Amino acid sequence: MLPPTRFRTVLLAIQQCSQAFPRQVKVSTCTTANADDYQRTGQLSGQLSGQRGPAPDGERGVAPSSPPHRVGHVPPGSAGTRQSGPHGACREVAATSLDCQCLPLSWRSLTSGGTVSTVRSSRRIERAGVNALRALLEEHDHIVQEIDGGNDHGEDMIVNFTRGGKRTPYWIAIQVKSGKKYKRVNGYAIPVEDHFEDWQQSRIPIIGVVYDMKKKELFWVNLTEQLRSVDKSPGWVQVANTSRLNADTVDAFYAEVATYAGDARMRIRAASQEDALTEAVRARRGLDPETAPNPLFEGLADFALRHEGRLHVIRKELMRSFPIQVLVLVMLWEWPRQIRFVEGSSDFISPVPWVLSLYSFMLLMALTIFFEFRAGRVPKETGRWLALIAGNFLWIPIMDPDGDRGWWGTTWMWAGILVPSFGVKFLLISFVGFARDRKKKQLQSDI
């Protein structure tokens, strides 16, 4: 019997030949148990060619140029043939006994035992360095994204450094080289080729890594830093044999590269990992006017990114407290006028305590309204009282900036003493009672 994979190849070959030259060659039917391959081949090829059921005896689909195969006869020079056994004279003929010149070259190479395609021997060497570096970085929880070879601009992978299980704004692109040709007497070297401007102007550090196949060691250099120190391409960038990158030095590698990226303003800020990766890919191409950093605000931007969630909550609270902010600004503007009004209306009342008492009561009412709104309730009565008190007491100094020594001024002086005193008590009693009633309902619902 043919192996399954070889049988499938034979089937495809016969299908192609039978379609090109149908029913031009006849083959005798084998009658022994070892003729199963002939039977199966004829049946399946007929089905794939659009025939119903097995082909009639003597009409199996084979290559037109091969001579008729008789029972017990094998074409000379055929490969892959064997004797069927003691019970019959049938020989099994493999696909190589077919003169399938009608097949594509790849099919003919398959049926003749040849290989379909070859793999470059250098690929194993190239992948050795990439695999070793990726394994090292991922072992230390850094995020590695390999770059498709078809879109390679001189780098093999993009890496997002992490710290304490959290991603950082520091990204790097890495060019990996493997093989003897990068070895030098005092270390290693990486060719710049046509990547000089890309690596020099990149907005994320481009790191060069050489993998020594013999030593099984990695060595690295900051290509962007080296190339920014020169005006034209040096052709090769030297890699010191002391710049090892392994499990013992990977933390120092991160610290050094992150420090350089921070000093050079090479940070990637984004809300998600996908957006950050997209921005890092764009950053390899150099300065982008849309995302180029402004050094005046980089520090504040980093702080905002680190505390983005908390700042979002604070922003919402500030929006809710906007009426209170307006009230405070009005009271500050009114302060000197309130003091002058009290001084001009009474000789026995101290202006500062009088104004502070009134302002404190109005702020307490405003805060009560604010927290009621946060709880989803609308304190209409409290809002009306606040509007009435603030409207009168804040408007009077504008109407009488120098105060009034008669009954009008005296009335407002006593009102400024009594309203805050009784108002605070009434406010506390009311809202404490509301809170008590809510708790009672909650306890009853739990029972």
C-alpha positions as CSV (number, residue, x, y, z in Angstrom):
1,M,0.0,0.0,0.0
2,L,1.1,3.6,-0.7
3,P,1.6,5.9,2.3
4,P,-1.3,8.3,2.8
5,T,0.6,11.4,1.7
6,R,2.1,9.7,-1.4
7,F,-1.3,8.3,-2.2
8,R,-2.8,11.8,-2.2
9,T,-0.1,13.0,-4.5
10,V,-0.7,10.2,-6.9
11,L,-4.4,11.0,-6.8
12,L,-3.9,14.6,-7.7
13,A,-1.5,13.7,-10.5
14,I,-3.9,11.2,-12.0
15,Q,-6.7,13.7,-11.8
16,Q,-4.7,16.3,-13.7
17,C,-3.7,13.9,-16.4
18,S,-7.1,12.3,-16.8
19,Q,-8.6,15.8,-17.3
20,A,-6.1,16.7,-20.0
21,F,-6.3,13.4,-21.9
22,P,-9.4,11.4,-20.9
23,R,-9.7,7.7,-21.6
24,Q,-6.8,7.4,-24.0
25,V,-4.9,4.7,-22.1
26,K,-6.2,1.4,-20.7
27,V,-4.7,-0.5,-17.8
28,S,-5.5,-4.1,-16.9
29,T,-7.4,-4.7,-13.7
30,C,-5.4,-6.3,-10.9
31,T,-7.2,-9.2,-9.3
32,T,-5.1,-9.7,-6.2
33,A,-5.5,-8.2,-2.7
34,N,-2.5,-6.0,-3.3
35,A,-4.2,-4.2,-6.2
36,D,-6.2,-2.0,-3.8
37,D,-4.2,1.1,-4.8
38,Y,-5.2,0.6,-8.4
39,Q,-8.8,0.3,-7.5
40,R,-8.9,3.3,-5.1
41,T,-7.0,5.5,-7.5
42,G,-9.3,4.8,-10.4
43,Q,-12.4,5.3,-8.3
44,L,-11.4,8.5,-6.6
45,S,-9.9,10.0,-9.8
46,G,-13.2,9.4,-11.5
47,Q,-15.1,11.1,-8.8
48,L,-12.8,14.2,-8.8
49,S,-13.1,14.3,-12.6
50,G,-16.8,14.6,-12.4
51,Q,-17.6,10.9,-13.1
52,R,-20.1,9.0,-11.1
53,G,-18.8,5.9,-9.3
54,P,-15.6,4.0,-10.3
55,A,-14.4,4.0,-13.8
56,P,-15.0,0.8,-15.8
57,D,-12.4,-1.9,-15.9
58,G,-9.6,-1.1,-18.2
59,E,-10.4,2.7,-18.2
60,R,-8.4,3.9,-15.2
61,G,-7.2,7.5,-15.5
62,V,-3.4,7.5,-16.0
63,A,-1.0,9.6,-18.0
64,P,-1.5,9.3,-21.7
65,S,2.1,9.0,-22.6
66,S,2.8,6.0,-20.5
67,P,2.4,2.6,-22.2
68,P,-0.4,0.2,-21.2
69,H,0.6,-1.6,-18.0
70,R,-0.1,-5.3,-18.2
71,V,-0.5,-7.6,-15.2
72,G,2.9,-8.7,-14.1
73,H,4.7,-6.0,-16.2
74,V,6.5,-3.0,-14.9
75,P,7.9,-0.3,-17.2
76,P,11.7,-0.4,-17.2
77,G,13.4,2.3,-15.1
78,S,10.3,2.8,-12.9
79,A,10.9,3.9,-9.4
80,G,8.8,3.0,-6.4
81,T,7.7,-0.5,-7.6
82,R,7.5,-3.7,-5.7
83,Q,6.3,-7.3,-6.1
84,S,2.7,-7.8,-4.9
85,G,3.3,-11.1,-3.2
86,P,2.9,-14.8,-3.7
87,H,-0.8,-14.6,-4.5
88,G,-0.6,-12.7,-7.8
89,A,1.5,-11.3,-10.4
90,C,0.3,-7.7,-10.0
91,R,3.0,-5.0,-9.4
92,E,2.2,-1.7,-7.6
93,V,3.3,1.2,-9.7
94,A,3.9,4.5,-7.9
95,A,3.5,7.9,-9.4
96,T,7.0,7.9,-10.7
97,S,6.1,5.3,-13.3
98,L,3.8,7.8,-14.9
99,D,5.2,10.0,-17.6
100,C,3.2,13.0,-16.3
101,Q,4.7,15.7,-18.5
102,C,1.3,17.4,-18.4
103,L,1.7,18.2,-14.7
104,P,3.0,21.4,-13.2
105,L,6.7,21.4,-12.2
106,S,5.8,21.4,-8.5
107,W,3.6,18.3,-8.9
108,R,6.2,16.5,-11.0
109,S,8.8,17.2,-8.3
110,L,6.5,15.8,-5.7
111,T,5.8,12.6,-7.6
112,S,9.4,12.1,-8.4
113,G,10.4,12.4,-4.8
114,G,12.0,15.9,-5.2
115,T,11.5,18.9,-2.9
116,V,9.0,21.6,-3.7
117,S,11.0,24.5,-2.4
118,T,14.2,25.2,-0.5
119,V,14.8,27.2,2.7
120,R,17.7,29.5,2.8
121,S,20.4,28.1,5.1
122,S,21.0,31.6,6.5
123,R,17.4,31.8,7.8
124,R,18.3,29.5,10.7
125,I,21.1,31.8,11.7
126,E,19.0,34.9,11.4
127,R,16.1,33.4,13.4
128,A,18.5,32.2,16.1
129,G,19.3,35.7,17.2
130,V,15.7,36.9,17.1
131,N,14.5,33.9,19.0
132,A,17.1,34.2,21.7
133,L,16.4,38.0,22.2
134,R,12.7,37.5,22.2
135,A,12.9,34.7,24.8
136,L,15.1,36.8,27.1
137,L,12.8,39.9,26.9
138,E,9.6,38.0,27.3
139,E,11.1,36.0,30.2
140,H,11.4,39.4,32.0
141,D,7.8,40.4,31.1
142,H,8.6,43.0,28.4
143,I,6.2,43.1,25.5
144,V,7.7,42.1,22.2
145,Q,6.1,42.6,18.8
146,E,8.0,41.2,15.8
147,I,8.0,43.3,12.6
148,D,6.9,41.5,9.4
149,G,9.9,40.9,7.2
150,G,8.0,42.4,4.2
151,N,7.7,45.7,6.0
152,D,11.2,45.8,7.6
153,H,12.7,49.3,7.7
154,G,15.9,48.0,9.4
155,E,14.4,46.5,12.6
156,D,13.2,43.1,13.6
157,M,11.0,43.9,16.6
158,I,9.4,46.6,18.7
159,V,9.5,46.3,22.4
160,N,7.5,48.0,25.1
161,F,9.3,48.0,28.5
162,T,7.3,47.1,31.6
163,R,7.9,47.7,35.2
164,G,6.2,45.9,38.1
165,G,3.8,44.3,35.7
166,K,2.7,47.6,34.2
167,R,3.6,48.9,30.8
168,T,5.8,52.1,30.6
169,P,5.8,54.9,28.0
170,Y,9.2,53.6,26.9
171,W,9.4,51.8,23.5
172,I,12.3,50.7,21.5
173,A,12.9,49.1,18.0
174,I,15.6,46.5,17.7
175,Q,17.7,45.4,14.8
176,V,19.1,41.8,15.3
177,K,22.1,40.4,13.5
178,S,23.5,36.9,13.8
179,G,26.5,35.2,12.2
180,K,30.2,35.3,11.9
181,K,30.3,38.2,9.4
182,Y,29.4,40.6,12.3
183,K,32.3,39.5,14.4
184,R,35.3,41.8,14.8
185,V,38.6,41.6,16.6
186,N,37.5,43.8,19.5
187,G,33.8,43.0,19.4
188,Y,31.1,43.2,16.8
189,A,29.7,45.6,14.2
190,I,26.3,46.3,12.7
191,P,26.0,47.6,9.1
192,V,24.1,50.9,8.7
193,E,23.5,50.5,5.0
194,D,20.6,52.8,3.9
195,H,19.1,53.2,7.4
196,F,21.2,56.1,8.6
197,E,18.6,58.8,8.5
198,D,15.8,56.4,9.8
199,W,17.8,55.4,12.8
200,Q,19.2,58.8,13.5
201,Q,15.9,60.7,13.3
202,S,13.7,58.0,15.0
203,R,11.6,59.2,17.8
204,I,12.1,56.0,19.8
205,P,15.6,54.5,20.4
206,I,16.8,52.0,17.8
207,I,18.9,49.3,19.5
208,G,21.3,47.1,17.6
209,V,21.8,43.5,18.9
210,V,24.4,41.0,17.7
211,Y,24.0,37.3,18.5
212,D,27.2,35.3,18.8
213,M,26.2,31.8,17.6
214,K,29.3,30.2,19.0
215,K,29.1,31.8,22.5
216,K,25.3,31.8,22.5
217,E,25.4,35.4,23.8
218,L,23.8,38.7,22.9
219,F,25.5,42.1,22.7
220,W,23.8,45.5,22.2
221,V,24.4,49.1,21.2
222,N,22.1,52.2,21.0
223,L,22.2,52.9,17.3
224,T,20.2,56.1,17.6
225,E,22.5,57.5,20.2
226,Q,25.6,56.6,18.2
227,L,24.4,58.0,14.9
228,R,23.2,61.3,16.3
229,S,26.8,62.0,17.3
230,V,27.9,62.0,13.6
231,D,26.9,64.0,10.5
232,K,27.2,61.2,8.0
233,S,26.9,57.5,7.9
234,P,29.9,55.6,9.3
235,G,29.0,52.5,7.4
236,W,29.2,50.3,10.5
237,V,28.4,50.8,14.2
238,Q,30.7,49.1,16.7
239,V,29.3,46.9,19.4
240,A,31.6,46.4,22.4
241,N,32.1,42.8,23.6
242,T,31.5,44.0,27.1
243,S,27.9,45.1,26.3
244,R,26.3,41.8,27.1
245,L,22.6,41.4,27.2
246,N,21.5,38.5,29.4
247,A,19.4,37.6,32.4
248,D,21.9,39.4,34.7
249,T,22.1,42.6,32.7
250,V,18.6,43.0,31.3
251,D,17.5,45.3,34.1
252,A,20.5,47.5,33.6
253,F,19.8,47.5,29.9
254,Y,16.2,48.7,30.6
255,A,17.4,51.4,33.0
256,E,20.0,52.8,30.6
257,V,17.7,52.8,27.5
258,A,14.8,54.2,29.5
259,T,17.0,57.0,30.9
260,Y,18.2,57.9,27.4
261,A,14.6,57.8,26.1
262,G,13.4,60.0,28.9
263,D,16.2,62.6,28.5
264,A,15.7,62.6,24.7
265,R,11.9,63.0,25.2
266,M,11.2,59.7,23.5
267,R,8.1,58.6,25.3
268,I,5.0,57.1,23.7
269,R,1.7,58.0,25.4
270,A,-1.6,56.3,24.4
271,A,-4.8,55.1,26.1
272,S,-4.4,51.5,24.9
273,Q,-1.7,49.1,24.0
274,E,-2.8,49.0,20.4
275,D,-2.7,52.8,20.1
276,A,0.8,52.9,21.7
277,L,2.1,50.2,19.3
278,T,0.7,52.2,16.3
279,E,2.4,55.4,17.6
280,A,5.7,53.5,18.2
281,V,5.7,52.2,14.6
282,R,5.1,55.8,13.4
283,A,7.9,57.0,15.7
284,R,10.5,54.9,13.9
285,R,10.1,57.1,10.8
286,G,11.4,60.3,12.6
287,L,9.7,63.6,13.4
288,D,6.0,63.7,13.1
289,P,4.6,67.3,13.4
290,E,1.3,65.9,14.7
291,T,2.9,64.1,17.7
292,A,6.2,65.9,18.1
293,P,6.7,66.7,21.8
294,N,6.7,70.2,23.4
295,P,9.4,70.2,26.1
296,L,7.5,72.8,28.1
297,F,4.6,70.4,28.8
298,E,6.2,66.9,28.6
299,G,6.5,66.6,32.4
300,L,2.9,67.6,33.1
301,A,1.8,65.3,30.3
302,D,3.6,62.4,31.9
303,F,2.0,63.2,35.2
304,A,-1.5,63.3,33.6
305,L,-0.9,60.0,31.9
306,R,0.1,58.3,35.1
307,H,-2.9,59.6,37.0
308,E,-5.4,59.7,34.1
309,G,-8.1,57.8,36.0
310,R,-7.9,60.0,39.1
311,L,-7.8,63.2,37.1
312,H,-10.9,62.1,35.2
313,V,-12.8,61.8,38.5
314,I,-11.5,65.2,39.7
315,R,-12.7,66.8,36.5
316,K,-16.2,65.4,36.9
317,E,-16.3,66.7,40.5
318,L,-15.2,70.1,39.4
319,M,-17.9,70.3,36.8
320,R,-20.5,69.4,39.4
321,S,-19.2,72.0,41.8
322,F,-19.2,74.8,39.2
323,P,-22.1,76.7,41.0
324,I,-20.2,76.6,44.3
325,Q,-17.1,78.0,42.5
326,V,-19.2,80.9,41.1
327,L,-20.6,81.6,44.6
328,V,-17.1,81.6,46.1
329,L,-15.8,84.0,43.5
330,V,-18.8,86.4,44.1
331,M,-18.3,86.3,47.8
332,L,-14.6,87.1,47.5
333,W,-15.4,90.0,45.3
334,E,-18.1,91.2,47.8
335,W,-15.9,90.8,50.9
336,P,-14.6,94.4,51.1
337,R,-18.0,95.8,50.3
338,Q,-19.7,93.7,53.0
339,I,-17.1,94.9,55.5
340,R,-17.7,98.6,54.6
341,F,-21.5,98.1,54.7
342,V,-21.3,96.7,58.3
343,E,-18.9,99.4,59.4
344,G,-21.3,102.1,58.0
345,S,-24.4,100.5,59.6
346,S,-23.4,99.7,63.2
347,D,-20.8,100.7,65.8
348,F,-21.2,97.7,68.1
349,I,-21.0,94.8,65.6
350,S,-17.6,93.6,64.5
351,P,-17.6,93.4,60.6
352,V,-15.3,90.4,60.1
353,P,-17.2,87.8,62.3
354,W,-20.5,89.1,60.9
355,V,-19.4,88.5,57.3
356,L,-17.7,85.2,58.1
357,S,-20.8,83.9,59.8
358,L,-23.0,84.8,56.8
359,Y,-20.6,83.4,54.3
360,S,-20.1,80.1,56.2
361,F,-23.9,79.5,56.3
362,M,-24.2,80.1,52.5
363,L,-21.3,77.7,51.8
364,L,-22.9,75.0,54.0
365,M,-26.1,75.3,52.0
366,A,-24.2,75.2,48.7
367,L,-22.3,72.0,49.8
368,T,-25.5,70.4,50.9
369,I,-27.0,71.0,47.5
370,F,-23.9,69.7,45.8
371,F,-23.9,66.3,47.7
372,E,-27.6,65.9,47.2
373,F,-27.1,66.3,43.5
374,R,-24.4,63.7,43.6
375,A,-26.8,61.3,45.3
376,G,-29.4,61.8,42.6
377,R,-31.7,64.0,44.7
378,V,-32.9,67.6,44.0
379,P,-33.1,69.7,47.2
380,K,-35.5,72.3,45.8
381,E,-36.3,74.0,49.2
382,T,-32.7,74.4,50.1
383,G,-32.0,75.8,46.7
384,R,-34.7,78.4,47.1
385,W,-33.5,79.5,50.5
386,L,-29.9,79.8,49.3
387,A,-31.0,81.9,46.3
388,L,-33.1,84.2,48.6
389,I,-30.4,84.7,51.2
390,A,-27.5,85.1,48.8
391,G,-29.5,87.4,46.5
392,N,-30.4,89.8,49.3
393,F,-27.2,89.9,51.4
394,L,-24.9,90.1,48.3
395,W,-26.9,92.8,46.6
396,I,-27.4,95.2,49.6
397,P,-23.8,96.4,49.8
398,I,-24.0,97.4,46.1
399,M,-27.2,99.4,46.7
400,D,-25.8,101.0,50.0
401,P,-22.0,100.7,49.7
402,D,-21.5,103.0,52.8
403,G,-24.1,101.4,55.0
404,D,-27.2,102.9,56.7
405,R,-27.4,104.2,60.3
406,G,-31.2,104.1,60.4
407,W,-33.7,101.3,60.9
408,W,-32.8,99.9,57.4
409,G,-29.2,99.2,58.3
410,T,-30.0,98.0,61.8
411,T,-32.6,95.5,60.4
412,W,-30.0,93.9,58.1
413,M,-27.4,93.8,60.8
414,W,-29.8,91.7,63.0
415,A,-30.8,89.6,60.0
416,G,-27.2,88.8,59.4
417,I,-26.8,87.5,62.9
418,L,-30.1,85.6,63.3
419,V,-30.4,83.9,59.8
420,P,-27.0,82.1,60.0
421,S,-27.6,81.1,63.6
422,F,-31.0,79.6,63.2
423,G,-30.4,78.5,59.6
424,V,-27.5,76.2,60.4
425,K,-29.5,74.5,63.2
426,F,-32.6,74.0,60.9
427,L,-30.4,72.7,58.1
428,L,-28.7,70.1,60.4
429,I,-31.9,68.9,61.9
430,S,-33.6,68.6,58.6
431,F,-30.9,66.7,56.7
432,V,-29.9,64.5,59.6
433,G,-33.6,63.5,59.9
434,F,-33.6,62.7,56.1
435,A,-30.5,60.5,56.5
436,R,-32.0,58.7,59.5
437,D,-35.2,57.9,57.6
438,R,-33.3,56.5,54.6
439,K,-31.3,54.2,56.9
440,K,-34.5,53.0,58.6
441,K,-35.9,52.1,55.2
442,Q,-32.7,50.3,54.2
443,L,-32.7,48.3,57.4
444,Q,-36.4,47.3,56.9
445,S,-35.7,46.2,53.3
446,D,-32.8,44.1,54.5
447,I,-35.0,42.3,57.0
